[in-house]
Amino acid sequence: MGNTFTALRRTVEPASEPVTTALMKDHLRVTHSDDDTYIDSLIAAARNSVEEILSRSLISQTWAASFDSIGDNDRVRLPRPNLISVSSVNYIDGDGNSQAVSSGDYITNTTSEPGQIYFTTVPDYDSEYDNPLTVTFVSGYGASASDIPDPIIHAIKLLVGHWYDMREAVVSPQGNNPSEIPFGVQSLLAPYRFKYS
């Protein structure tokens, strides 16, 4: 199978959101500007929520994933597809110092899902340390909203619309079962959900 990351943090946020304020207001049929800041906050929250549901990055962003060990066949499988590029690979040596791995000592595979790096020279990391290997990488569908599949964009719009109209944590319309995320959103996102295992 391969290795599993033991720590993951976003180090650089996406430069933009998948849906602009203007497009979202068109979807909501809002013509005034009183709620622009609130709508923007909902867009960001919806994007984060969708990314968590999918275990994917949407607009390009940078992550740092740490590992306790290198997996089978001297490879590391990276979370949050799609992998765009690897920025750096660092490891903790026997003296407890952080060392950089030369880009010539690994091969980046951006076509597989998840993206991977293959070590041609395995770094001499100290397995006595927690998270001795850290890979910093860029992932996402691309740098602009046009790179993201339309169903995902539509799911974000539906989610923002739901939150904009129903300003409570859980809504139970017409006595139906309470739901925090509308069924239509889940249906739109289901084909794109990634499970890292």
Phi, psi and omega per residue, in radians:
M1 nan -1.252 -3.107
G2 2.454 -3.000 -3.055
N3 -1.580 2.920 3.090
T4 -2.234 2.364 3.134
F5 -1.154 2.581 -3.132
T6 -1.894 -0.230 3.072
A7 -2.666 2.525 -3.111
L8 -2.584 2.262 3.091
R9 -2.530 2.508 3.087
R10 -1.469 2.212 -3.100
T11 -1.794 -0.421 3.079
V12 -2.382 2.123 3.130
E13 -1.244 2.765 3.048
P14 -1.068 2.579 -3.082
A15 -1.285 -0.317 -3.134
S16 -2.649 2.999 3.087
E17 -1.725 2.727 -3.118
P18 -1.172 -0.375 -3.124
V19 -2.230 2.252 3.112
T20 -1.365 2.853 3.086
T21 -1.039 -0.764 -3.090
A22 -1.102 -0.783 3.125
L23 -1.125 -0.674 -3.138
M24 -1.185 -0.675 3.119
K25 -1.153 -0.635 3.057
D26 -1.065 -0.759 3.131
H27 -1.115 -0.676 -3.113
L28 -1.424 -0.200 -3.030
R29 1.051 0.725 3.090
V30 -1.758 2.188 -3.101
T31 -1.873 -0.243 3.137
H32 -1.640 2.957 -3.125
S33 -1.868 0.104 -3.072
D34 -1.063 -0.579 -3.048
D35 -1.798 0.232 -3.051
D36 -0.992 -0.804 -3.124
T37 -1.112 -0.712 3.125
Y38 -1.143 -0.741 3.119
I39 -1.091 -0.736 3.105
D40 -1.045 -0.702 3.130
S41 -1.171 -0.607 3.099
L42 -1.203 -0.663 3.101
I43 -1.067 -0.820 3.135
A44 -1.101 -0.728 3.126
A45 -1.140 -0.709 3.132
A46 -1.155 -0.717 3.103
R47 -1.081 -0.780 3.098
N48 -1.088 -0.720 3.139
S49 -1.111 -0.777 3.132
V50 -1.124 -0.719 3.115
E51 -1.078 -0.670 3.111
E52 -1.195 -0.724 3.115
I53 -1.070 -0.745 -3.079
L54 -1.461 -0.336 -2.966
S55 0.993 0.688 -3.134
R56 -2.312 2.788 2.926
S57 -1.662 2.520 3.109
L58 -1.718 -1.527 3.017
I59 -1.226 2.512 -3.086
S60 -0.858 2.349 -3.117
Q61 -2.706 2.858 -3.049
T62 -1.948 2.389 -3.125
W63 -2.245 2.701 2.997
A64 -2.132 2.058 3.130
A65 -1.946 2.307 3.130
S66 -1.939 2.620 -3.044
F67 -2.377 2.593 3.053
D68 -1.443 -0.410 -3.101
S69 -2.757 2.900 3.039
I70 -1.585 2.462 -3.028
G71 -1.391 -2.912 3.139
D72 -1.039 2.578 3.088
N73 1.035 0.519 3.072
D74 0.986 0.763 -3.126
R75 -2.215 2.773 3.045
V76 -2.202 2.228 3.129
R77 -1.693 2.212 -3.023
L78 -1.745 2.406 3.127
P79 -1.353 -3.141 3.044
R80 1.015 0.983 3.084
P81 -1.078 2.838 0.101
N82 -1.572 2.376 3.102
L83 -1.231 2.223 3.104
I84 -1.745 -0.824 -3.133
S85 -2.841 2.806 3.043
V86 -1.861 2.184 -3.103
S87 -1.487 -0.735 -3.115
S88 -2.845 2.752 3.026
V89 -2.306 2.207 -3.139
N90 -2.235 2.671 3.095
Y91 -2.472 2.787 3.075
I92 -1.669 2.150 -3.125
D93 -1.516 -3.100 -3.079
G94 -1.110 -0.318 3.102
D95 -1.661 0.072 3.128
G96 1.438 0.235 -3.134
N97 -1.717 2.561 3.091
S98 -1.432 2.295 -3.139
Q99 -2.193 2.507 3.094
A100 -1.560 2.452 3.049
V101 -1.582 2.260 3.109
S102 -1.101 2.451 3.133
S103 -1.103 -0.312 3.085
G104 -1.374 -0.109 -3.115
D105 -1.730 0.099 3.068
Y106 -2.626 2.752 3.118
I107 -2.033 2.285 -3.136
T108 -1.646 2.265 3.109
N109 -1.981 1.820 -3.123
T110 -1.659 -0.078 -3.070
T111 -1.572 -0.444 3.141
S112 -1.423 2.833 3.082
E113 -2.223 1.947 0.081
P114 -1.353 2.855 3.040
G115 -1.102 2.708 -3.060
Q116 -2.453 2.791 2.886
I117 -2.141 2.444 3.120
Y118 -1.951 2.188 -3.129
F119 -1.485 2.111 2.998
T120 -1.438 -0.460 2.991
T121 -2.295 1.985 -3.074
V122 -1.280 2.201 3.129
P123 -1.141 2.575 -3.097
D124 -1.531 1.155 -3.108
Y125 -1.388 2.722 -3.129
D126 -1.686 1.912 -3.082
S127 -1.241 -0.099 3.088
E128 -1.288 -0.332 3.140
Y129 -1.578 2.584 3.003
D130 -1.252 2.412 3.070
N131 0.895 0.961 -3.053
P132 -1.293 -0.214 -3.110
L133 -2.134 2.209 3.139
T134 -2.230 2.260 3.101
V135 -1.993 2.160 3.060
T136 -1.787 2.239 -3.003
F137 -2.570 2.798 3.085
V138 -1.856 2.314 3.133
S139 -2.443 2.822 3.137
G140 2.518 3.053 3.071
Y141 -1.338 -0.447 -3.131
G142 2.800 -3.016 -3.027
A143 -1.505 -0.184 -3.087
S144 -2.328 2.858 -3.120
A145 -1.087 -0.508 -3.116
S146 -1.163 -0.269 3.111
D147 -1.414 -0.274 -3.047
I148 -1.555 2.385 3.110
P149 -0.966 2.438 -3.090
D150 -0.978 -0.702 3.134
P151 -1.045 -0.582 3.109
I152 -1.204 -0.730 3.084
I153 -1.050 -0.776 -3.133
H154 -1.130 -0.657 3.104
A155 -1.087 -0.694 3.094
I156 -1.103 -0.759 3.115
K157 -1.070 -0.777 3.130
L158 -1.098 -0.704 -3.119
L159 -1.170 -0.756 3.085
V160 -1.091 -0.760 3.111
G161 -1.042 -0.712 3.111
H162 -1.084 -0.829 -3.127
W163 -1.199 -0.618 -3.122
Y164 -1.154 -0.701 -3.116
D165 -1.423 -0.614 -3.070
M166 -2.004 1.641 -2.979
R167 -1.606 0.731 3.022
E168 -2.206 2.804 -3.087
A169 -1.129 -0.707 -3.113
V170 -2.332 2.348 -3.127
V171 -2.101 2.432 3.096
S172 -2.150 1.462 -3.079
P173 -1.226 2.394 3.079
Q174 0.846 0.612 3.073
G175 1.313 0.129 3.115
N176 -1.288 3.021 3.117
N177 -1.078 2.414 3.134
P178 -1.066 2.535 3.132
S179 -2.556 2.279 3.081
E180 -1.493 -0.507 -3.140
I181 -2.144 2.118 -3.117
P182 -1.005 2.565 -3.110
F183 -1.024 -0.674 -3.131
G184 -1.041 -0.619 3.108
V185 -1.125 -0.822 -3.129
Q186 -1.091 -0.673 3.127
S187 -1.135 -0.710 3.132
L188 -1.161 -0.619 -3.058
L189 -1.477 -0.409 -3.006
A190 -0.890 -0.750 -3.102
P191 -1.174 -0.285 -3.051
Y192 -1.839 0.011 -3.091
R193 -1.213 2.326 3.123
F194 -1.979 2.372 3.107
K195 -2.032 1.968 3.120
Y196 -1.454 2.139 -3.117
S197 -2.495 nan nan
